[in-house]
Amino acid sequence: MPKSAADVLKDLKKKVYAPLYLLHGDEPYYIDKVSDFIEENALSPSDRSFNQFVFFGKDLTVPALISHAKRFPMMAERQLILVKEAQGLQGIEQKEMQVALENYAKNPLSSTILVLVFKASADERKTWVKTFDKAGILMTSKKFYDNKIPDWILEYCHEHGLKISRKAIEMLVENVGNDLKRLASEIDKIMLNLRIDEEINAQVVEKYVGISKEYNYFEFQKALINRDVLRANQIVNFFAANPKDNPLAPIVLLLYNFFSKVLLTHATQDKSERNLAVVLGVNPFFTKDYISAIRNYNLAKVVQIIGEIKKLDLKSKGVESGSLSDGEALKEMTFRILH
């Protein structure tokens, strides 16, 4: 049965190693975390020179891999064979090569730790994959849904003894996105610059993540939610004056996703925080934004806004764009949203 990264890391930290690992999935953060831990800790520094081998799949055939795995360690208790981007192993799609992997997995050498690191999802229905699961560790790393990212940020900060404010979490989500590796990197960067017991707040995120304090997508969306005409126009004028740093496509996607959920909020009878979080597929942190939006925009207006956003999307792709620049088109859409 596939294991989670947390379970695998728990065993690894206890120095419990399996003879086989197949790490795969569409979320590379945990795949890298587990494979890096094995690479850095499976063997002592003195044993690595002759007993640790790191390959890339495209440079290795399946028979060569099995030959390496069947060798005995040199003056050490075990050897490590780690194959990065193993989905590119030469011959891995061929039936006979999969049978060869299956046969090795049925009787793996106990002194070898063989780690296959897929930067993609392996087909868990394949017999050889099932055999790896039975004889060793099959770890599936699935992409997080967007509504789980705030909780992930909160947990990551708590693991490192950090306090973080709700707005700081919102800003990281809006400006960094759901890339766990980048989020971890940004939080680590902040951590290096924090004073002891200092909280990660909005000002800290602005300072160290490189987000403009006054003019960013997060603040633009907030201004629209609150129907703050002056603030929204200040920000959209800044975007128009700095098009390279504020491309149209991410703004269109952000607004379309948001107002689509506002439409769904209007249609939802039970507008409690818990129910809205489930219906919208968002973290409870963000439900208040949707409640604020339906207060400021009635159902008919939201339908109109979504239509305006779709028009802007077409203009950004050169459809019926006329002579308007991206900045002018964004200003026009902002006016139509607010009035």
N, C-alpha and C positions, 0 to 999 in steps of 0.2 A: 504493500500500500504506500503510495507516495507520501513523503514526509514534508513538513514545513521547514523553512530555513531555521526557525527558532529551535525546533527539536534537533535538527542536525547540529547546529552550533552548540547546543547544550551538551551533546555527547562528545563533540570534538574538544570542548574546553575541559572535559574530564579525561582527555587523552584516549578516548574510545574510538578506534578507527576501524572501518569496514574495508574489505578487500576491493570493493567496487563502489563507485559513485557515478551516477548519471544525473547531472544538474541541467535542467532545461526550463524553458518557459519564455514568456514575453516581457518579463520584468527583470532586466539585467542587474539591478542593484543587489539583490540577494544572491544571485548566482555568483557575482564577483566577490561578494562578502565571504561566502563559504569557500570558494576556490582559493581566494587570497589567504584565508586562514589556514587552509590545508598546506598551501605552498610554503607559508612562513613557519608552520609549527609541526608538521608531520615528522620531519627529520631534524636532528640536531645540526648546528652549523658544520660540525666536523664531519658529519656523514653525507652532506649534500654534494660534495665534489664528485663522488663516484656513484652516487645512488639516487640523485634527483634529476629527472629528465622532463623538460617542458617543451612540448611540441605544438605546432599549429596544424590543424587538421589537413589543410590543403597540401602540406609538405610530407604527409605520411599515408602509407597504404594500410589497409586493415591487417594484412598478413605481417607487415613490419611491426605494427603496434602489438599484435599478439606475441610476436617473437620477443620484443622488449619485455612484455609483461611476464613472460615465462622464465626470464633470466633470474638468477639468484642474486641477492645483494652482495656487494663486496665489502667485507669486514664490517658489516653492520647487521642490525636485526631485520631491517626492511628497506625497500626501495620505493620511490614515488614516481609514477608515470602520470603526468598531467597533460591532457590534450585540450588546448584552447580552441574555440570555434570548431568543435569536433563534428558539427553537422557537415563540415567540408571534407571529412576523411575520404580519401580516394577509395571508391568502391562501396561506400556504406549503403548506397541505394540498391546494390545488387543482392539478390536473394542468397547466393552462396556465401557472400561476405557477412551477411547478417547471421547466417547459420554458424559461421566461424566464430563470431562474437558470442552467439548463444552458447556454443560448445565450451568456449573459454569460461563464460560466466557460470556454467554448471559446475565447474571444478577450478575455481580461481586459485592461483598460487597465494598461500597465506602470507608470504613475506613481501608481496607486492600490493601497494595501494594504487589502483588504477582509477583515474578520475577523468571522465569525459564531460567537457563543459560545452554545452550547446548554447549558442546565442540565438535560439529559436525554440519552438516547441517540437519535441520529439513525439512521434506517433506512439502513444502508450498502448495501442492495440497490437503492435508488433511483438512477436514472440520473444525476440532478443531483448527488447525493452522490459517485458514482463519478467524475464529471467534475471536481468540486472536487479529488478525490484526484489525478487525473492532471495537472491544470494547476497545482495548488498544494499545500497541506498539509492532510491529514486526520489529526487527532490524536484518538485514542480513549483516554479516561481511565477505566479500570476500577476498581471498588471492590476494595480489598485484602481478601483472606481474613484472618480473625482471626489465623491462625498466622503471617502475614507481618508483623504489626504490630510485634512486638519487634525484628525486624531493621530495620524502617523507623526506629524510634526510635533504635536504635544508629547507623544510617547518618546520620540527621539530626544527631545529636550530634557524630559524627566530622567531618561537613562543617563544623561550627562550632567545631571544635577542642576539644570537650568530652569528658570521660570520664564514663561513667555506670555505676553498679553494676547487677548483675543484679536485685537486689531493687527498686531504683528503677524499672527497666524494668517489672517485674511490677506494681508499684503503679500506675504510669501506665496500663498496659493495663487493670487491674482497675477503676480509679476514673475514668478518662477515657473508655476504650472505643476504638473504631476510627475515631473522627472525626479525620481527619488534620489538619484545620484547627485544631481545638481542641487537639490534641496539640502541634502546632507552636507555638500561642499559649502554652500552659502552659510548654513548654521555653524559649521566648523570654523569658517572665516570669522563670523561674528564672535564665536566663543573665544578665539585667540585675542580679541580686542576688548573683551568685557572685564570690568573690575570684579573683584570677588563679591558675590551676592547681588550683582547687578542684574536686573530683569531685562529680557529682550522685549523692548517695546517698539512702537511705531518709529520713534526717532532713531533708535539703534538700527532698525532695518533700513531706513532711508539712508543712513550714513554709510553702512557697510555693504549693502547689496546694490548700491548704485541706483536707487530709485529716486527720481526727482521728488522733492518734498511736496511741491505744489502741483506739478503737471505730470500725471501718469494715468494709465488706464483705470486704475483702481479709483482715483479721485474723480475721474470723468464719469464713471458709472455711478458713483455716489451722488454727484451733482445732478445727474439725470433722475435718479431715484427720488431725490428730494425736490425735484423740479426747481432747482436753484439756477435761474436763468443767467445771472451775472457770472457765477462760478463756472458754469458749463461753457459759456462763451469765452471766458478767459483761457480755459484749458484747450478748447477746440482751436482758438487762434494760435496758441502755442504749437499745437500739433501741425497746423497748416504751415507755420513758419519753419518747422523742423521736420519735413516729411521723411528724411532718411532715418531718423531716430524713432519715428512714430508711423510706421507703415500702416496702410489702410486695412489690410486683410485681418490682422489680429483684432483690431477694433470692431470690425464687422462681425467676426465670429463671437467675440465677447458679448456684444449687444444682442445678437440673435439668440444665443443660448440663454441669456438672462431674460429677455422679454418673452421668449417661448415659455419659460417657467412661470413668468408673471401671468400669462394667459391661462396656464394650467392652474395656478393659484385661484384665479377668478372662478374657475369651473369646479373647484373643490369645495364641498360643503363644510367638511370638518377642517377648519383652519387652525387647529391646535398645533403647537410647535412640533410635537412628536409625529402627528399624522402628516403634516406638510413635508417634514424631512423624508418620510418614506415615499410619499407620492412624487415629490420632485427629485428624489435621488440626490439630496444634498445633505450636508452635515447640519445638525440643528443650530450650529453657530450662525448660519446664514438665513434662516427662515424669516427673521425680522426684516431683512431687506425686501423680501417679497411682499410682506404685509404692508410695509411702507409704500411700496410701488403701487399696490392696488388701491391704496387710499388716494394717491395722487393721479392715477390714470384709470379711468373706467374701462369696461370691457371693450367698447367700441373704439376707444382711443388706442388701446393695446393692439387691437387688430390692425389699425391704421399704421401704428409704429412698426410692426413687423413687416408690413408692406413697404414702408420707407426703407427699412434696413435691407430688404431684398433688392430694391431698386439701386441702393448704394453698392451692393455686392456686384450687380450687373455692370454698373458704371466702372467699378474698379477693375473689371475684366474687359473693359473696352466696348461694352454693349450699350448703345444709346448714351454714350458719355458726352457727346458734343464737344464743346470747347472748354468745359469745366476741368480744372485740375482736381487731383484727389482732395486737396485741402478745401477747395471751394465746395466740392460735392459733400464733404463731411460737414461743413458749416451749414449747407442747405438742409441736410438731413436733421442736424441738431435743432435747427429752427423749427422744422416740422414736428419734431418730437415734443418740443417744449410749448408749442403754441397751437 
